[in-house]
Amino acid sequence: MKRIILLFFFSLGLLIQTSDAQHTEFGVMLGASTYQGDLAPSTVLGSFGEMHPALGIFGRYNFGRLAAVKLAFNYAAISGDDSKATEIGRVSRNLSFQSNIFELGLTGEWNILGYEPYGLAETFSPYLFGGVAVFRFNPRAENEDGWVDLQPLGTEGQGLSQYPDRQPYKLTQISIPFGLGVKYALNDTWNIGFEFGARKTFTDYLDDVSTTYVSDTEILEGSGPEAASFANRTGEPKETGVGRGDPANNDLYLIGQVFISVNFLDNGLIGSRGRNSRKSGCPTF
C-alpha cells in the first residue's frame, strides 16, 4: 500500500510539471459512512442499517486539467452490533459499539479525462485519489447508565501488568485514504460531484474488539466491574485465550459523499463565461 501511495504522488508530480490554468476551489461535502471490522454487519443489506451521516469541508488546488491536491476535514460516524448479525456465534457474543470520527486528510487527485471548468473547456471527468490522513476516534458502548468510553476500560486486558504486550490503543491515528469520484462543471464557477473512498487504518480497535478474552476474574480484579461487564457480554464466564475478535486484519472505514464547490483564480472569483471552443461539439468561427 505504501508503494502504491508513493507511486501515486510521484505520478502526480509529473502531471503537475506539465499543467496549466491553475486555480483554487472550496466546497462542502455531505454523505454517509460505515466501517469494516469485527462488529461490522455480515450482509450488504445490514450495512445500510449501520450507515451514518458524514459531512466535510475542503479546499482543492488544481494544478491544471489533470492534477489536483485536496485538504479536507471530515466528520463521520461508525457503529456495529452483534445482535443484528445472522451468525449464532456473533449474536451470543453480544458486543456493540459506536464511534465518531474526525479526520483531516491530504490527498492527490488524477483527473482521468482531464478537467477544466474555466470557459467550460472540459466539464466532466472521473478521478482517482489517494493520500494520508490523521483521524480521531473513540469507541463507546451503552448500558443502563448511558454511553461509556471503552478504551479506558481495557476490555481485552490492556494495561494489566500480567499482559505487557497488550497496551492501550491510541485514539488518534494515521489512515490512508483512497478511492474514486466524478466531477462536473455546472459553469466555470460551480462544480458538483461524488466520491467514494476507503480509509485503510493501522489499528484493529475502531470497534474495541481485536484478539481474545482475558478471564472475567482478571478483568474484574485488575480493571473493575464496569470493565468486566463490557469485556464479556455473553452472560457466561470466559477464560483467557478464548477468541473475542479476529486480529488478522485491521479495521477500515468508508465514506461516500456528494460535494459542491466554487472556483477561484489567483486574482479572484472566476466570472461566468461562455463555452470555450475547446469543448467537443462547439463550432468555431
C-alpha positions in Angstrom: 0.0 0.0 0.0 2.8 2.4 0.9 4.4 1.8 -2.5 1.1 2.5 -4.3 0.7 5.8 -2.5 4.3 6.8 -3.2 3.8 5.9 -6.9 0.6 7.9 -7.0 2.2 11.1 -5.7 5.2 10.6 -8.0 2.9 10.4 -10.9 1.0 13.4 -9.6 4.3 15.3 -9.5 4.9 14.5 -13.2 1.4 15.7 -14.0 2.0 19.0 -12.1 5.1 19.8 -14.1 3.1 19.8 -17.4 -0.1 21.5 -16.0 -1.5 25.0 -16.7 -4.6 27.0 -15.8 -4.1 26.7 -12.0 -6.9 27.6 -9.7 -8.3 27.0 -6.2 -11.7 25.8 -5.1 -13.5 25.5 -1.8 -16.5 23.3 -1.1 -18.7 21.3 1.2 -19.5 17.5 1.3 -22.4 15.5 2.5 -22.9 11.8 2.5 -22.7 8.6 4.6 -20.2 6.5 6.4 -19.8 2.9 7.6 -16.9 0.6 8.5 -15.5 -2.9 8.2 -14.3 -4.8 11.3 -15.1 -7.4 13.9 -18.6 -5.9 14.6 -19.4 -4.9 11.0 -22.7 -6.1 9.5 -22.4 -9.6 8.0 -24.6 -8.8 5.0 -24.8 -6.0 2.4 -28.3 -5.2 3.5 -27.2 -5.0 7.1 -24.6 -2.5 6.1 -27.3 0.0 5.1 -28.7 -0.2 8.7 -25.3 0.8 10.1 -24.7 3.8 7.9 -24.5 7.3 9.4 -24.3 10.9 8.2 -20.9 12.2 7.1 -20.0 15.8 6.2 -17.0 17.8 5.5 -15.4 20.9 4.1 -12.4 21.1 1.7 -10.0 23.2 -0.3 -8.6 21.9 -3.6 -5.7 23.4 -5.5 -5.9 22.5 -9.2 -2.5 22.4 -10.9 -4.2 22.1 -14.3 -6.6 19.8 -16.1 -5.0 16.6 -14.9 -3.8 17.0 -11.3 -5.1 18.5 -8.0 -4.3 18.3 -4.3 -7.1 18.5 -1.7 -7.1 19.3 2.0 -10.3 18.1 3.7 -11.8 17.9 7.2 -14.5 15.3 7.6 -16.8 14.2 10.3 -18.1 10.6 10.1 -19.7 8.0 12.4 -19.5 4.3 12.5 -21.2 1.5 14.5 -21.7 -2.2 14.8 -24.0 -4.5 16.8 -23.8 -8.3 17.2 -27.5 -8.5 18.0 -28.2 -7.6 14.3 -25.9 -10.4 12.9 -27.1 -13.6 11.4 -24.4 -15.9 12.8 -25.3 -17.5 16.1 -21.7 -17.0 17.5 -21.9 -13.3 16.9 -25.3 -12.9 18.4 -24.2 -14.8 21.6 -21.1 -12.6 21.8 -23.5 -9.6 22.1 -20.9 -6.8 21.7 -21.8 -3.4 20.2 -20.1 0.0 19.7 -20.5 3.4 18.2 -17.8 6.0 17.4 -17.5 9.5 16.0 -14.6 10.1 13.6 -12.9 13.4 13.0 -10.5 13.3 10.1 -8.0 15.8 8.5 -6.7 14.4 5.2 -4.4 15.5 2.4 -4.9 13.7 -0.9 -3.7 13.9 -4.5 -6.2 13.6 -7.4 -5.7 12.5 -11.0 -8.5 13.6 -13.4 -8.6 10.7 -15.8 -10.2 12.6 -18.7 -8.9 16.0 -17.8 -11.0 18.6 -16.1 -11.0 22.3 -17.0 -14.1 24.3 -15.8 -12.6 27.6 -17.0 -14.5 28.5 -20.1 -16.3 25.1 -19.8 -13.4 23.6 -21.7 -13.6 20.1 -20.1 -16.7 19.8 -17.9 -16.7 16.2 -16.8 -14.1 13.7 -15.5 -13.8 10.7 -13.2 -10.8 10.8 -10.9 -8.7 8.7 -8.6 -7.4 9.9 -5.3 -5.0 8.7 -2.6 -3.1 10.3 0.3 -2.7 10.4 4.1 -5.0 11.4 6.9 -4.9 11.9 10.7 -8.1 10.8 12.5 -9.6 10.7 16.0 -12.0 8.0 17.1 -13.5 6.9 20.4 -15.5 3.7 20.6 -18.4 3.7 23.1 -21.0 1.2 24.2 -24.2 1.6 26.1 -25.5 0.1 29.3 -28.4 1.1 31.7 -26.5 4.2 32.8 -25.8 5.5 29.3 -22.8 5.6 27.0 -19.4 4.6 28.2 -16.0 5.1 26.6 -14.4 1.7 26.0 -10.8 2.5 25.5 -10.0 3.5 29.2 -11.6 0.2 30.4 -9.1 -2.1 28.8 -11.7 -4.7 27.8 -9.0 -7.1 26.4 -6.6 -6.7 29.2 -4.9 -3.6 28.1 -2.9 -2.0 30.9 -2.9 -5.1 33.1 0.6 -5.9 34.4 0.4 -9.6 33.5 -0.2 -8.7 29.9 2.6 -6.2 29.0 2.1 -6.9 25.3 -1.5 -5.5 25.4 -1.0 -1.8 25.7 -3.9 0.7 25.4 -4.5 1.6 21.8 -4.2 5.3 20.7 -7.3 7.2 19.8 -5.5 9.4 17.3 -4.1 7.5 14.4 -3.0 7.7 10.8 -5.0 6.3 7.9 -4.5 6.0 4.1 -7.5 7.4 2.2 -8.0 6.1 -1.4 -10.9 5.9 -3.8 -12.6 7.4 -6.9 -15.0 10.0 -7.8 -16.6 12.0 -10.6 -16.8 15.8 -11.0 -18.9 18.0 -13.3 -18.8 21.8 -14.0 -22.2 23.4 -13.9 -20.5 26.5 -15.2 -16.9 27.9 -14.8 -17.7 28.9 -11.2 -19.5 26.0 -9.7 -18.7 22.3 -9.6 -20.7 19.3 -8.3 -19.6 15.7 -7.9 -19.5 12.5 -5.9 -16.7 10.5 -4.4 -16.4 7.2 -2.6 -13.3 6.3 -0.6 -12.0 3.8 2.0 -9.6 4.6 4.8 -7.0 1.9 5.5 -6.1 2.1 9.2 -3.3 0.7 11.2 -5.5 -0.4 14.1 -7.9 -3.2 14.8 -9.6 -1.3 17.6 -12.1 1.0 15.8 -14.7 -1.2 17.5 -12.7 -2.0 20.7 -12.5 -5.7 19.5 -9.5 -7.5 18.2 -8.0 -10.5 19.9 -9.0 -12.8 22.8 -10.9 -12.6 26.1 -9.0 -12.1 29.4 -10.6 -14.1 32.1 -13.5 -12.5 34.0 -11.7 -12.7 37.3 -8.6 -10.9 36.0 -10.6 -8.1 34.3 -12.7 -7.7 37.5 -9.7 -7.6 39.8 -7.5 -5.5 37.6 -9.8 -3.1 35.9 -13.1 -3.1 37.9 -16.7 -4.2 37.4 -17.5 -1.8 34.6 -14.6 -3.1 32.5 -15.7 -6.7 33.2 -19.3 -6.0 32.2 -18.2 -4.6 28.8 -15.4 -7.1 28.2 -17.8 -10.1 28.3 -21.4 -9.6 27.5 -22.3 -13.3 26.7 -23.7 -14.0 30.2 -21.3 -16.9 30.5 -17.8 -17.0 32.1 -14.8 -16.7 29.7 -11.3 -17.8 30.2 -8.1 -16.1 29.0 -7.3 -17.0 25.4 -10.9 -17.6 24.1 -11.4 -15.8 20.9 -13.2 -12.4 21.1 -12.2 -10.9 17.8 -10.1 -11.6 14.7 -6.7 -9.9 14.8 -5.8 -11.0 11.2 -7.0 -7.7 9.6 -7.1 -4.1 10.7 -10.3 -2.2 10.6 -11.2 0.3 7.9 -13.9 2.9 7.5 -15.6 4.1 4.3 -17.1 7.5 3.3 -19.3 8.3 0.3 -20.2 12.0 -0.3 -21.6 14.4 -2.8 -20.0 17.8 -3.0 -20.5 21.2 -4.4 -17.6 23.7 -4.7 -16.8 27.2 -6.1 -13.8 28.0 -8.2 -11.3 30.9 -7.6 -8.4 32.2 -9.6 -5.4 33.8 -8.0 -6.9 37.1 -8.9 -10.4 36.4 -7.6 -13.6 34.6 -8.3 -13.9 33.2 -11.8 -16.6 35.1 -13.7 -19.2 33.3 -15.8 -18.2 32.8 -19.4 -19.5 31.2 -22.5 -18.5 27.8 -23.6 -14.9 27.5 -24.8 -14.2 26.4 -28.4 -12.1 23.6 -27.0 -15.2 21.8 -25.8 -16.2 19.0 -28.0 -19.0 19.8 -30.5 -18.7 23.6 -30.3 -18.3 25.3 -33.7 -15.5 27.8 -34.3 -15.8 30.9 -36.4 
